Amino acid sequence: MDALPAMRGAGSLRDVRILVTGSAGHLGEALVLTLREAGGDVVGLDRRPSAFTDAVGSITDRAFVRDCLRGVGAVVHAATLHKPHVGTHSRQAFVDTNVTGTLALLEAATAAGVAAFVYTSTTSAFGGDQGHGREPLRARPSDGGPRGPGGRGERAPPSARRPSASAAT
């Protein structure tokens, strides 16, 4: 995370406001806690209230997202649905959150001049079933490509993954 302030010409983590989406989830709350303990100015965003959530709403709500990005220099996007949500959420909810919501967040961040955007995609990047028992998450190489419905957006054609120059204006 030390690279984030440098991207804005700042001197420390305290010099950049960071928006963390999915702040009521396991990964999101760990990110908010870690960044705050390091002195970061962090805004937690989630559709569910929590001790780590400052702004309650959906990433699919473009006006809400635009408001949350005021003064933000970096985004850490952890608001995704993945394998544990298969039994509780519809296929459309996966598309709305993982594709439509991510696109809304990317477009709003671009329009707001956000300098850094980190997309965590799913906790599958950690490999195995790590983290679901509330153990500390530890990064390790993935044992393959995207797994579960949360990874479907990662297999989208390149034109769907990269906004065109005209889309950003």
C-alpha positions, 0 to 999 in steps of 0.5 A: 500500500505504500505505492498509493501515496506516491501515485498522488505525490503524497508523503504517506498513507495518511495523505490519500483517502481510500474507498474500500467496497465490500467493507462488511465482508470478511476481506473488506473488513480486514482491509479497512481494519489494516488500512486504518491501523496503518493510519489510512483515511478509509471510507468503507462502503457496503450494502450492509451496515457494519463496524467497518462501513461508513456508507451504506448502499449499492455499487450499482447505484451510480449517484451513491457511488459518485458521492462516495468517491468525493475526495478519494484518491484510491479504491480497493474494490472487494464488493463481489459475490462469489461461491458462498453466495450461490445458494442465497443470491440469484444469477442476476444478482451476481451479474448486477454486483460483479459486472454492472456494479464493478463497471459503475465503480470503474466509470465513476472512479475514472470520472472522479480522477481516482489515481489507483484502483485495486480489484480483488475479484474474489477470495479465490485468488488466495486458493482453497477455502481459506478465510471462511473460518475467520482465519487470517487471510494470507496471500498465496499463489492460486491453484488455477484460474477463476472458480465459481460464479464470481470468476465468470466476469474474469473470462469476459472478452477483452472488450468487456474488461477494458473500458474504451477511451470513449466510455471514459469520457 
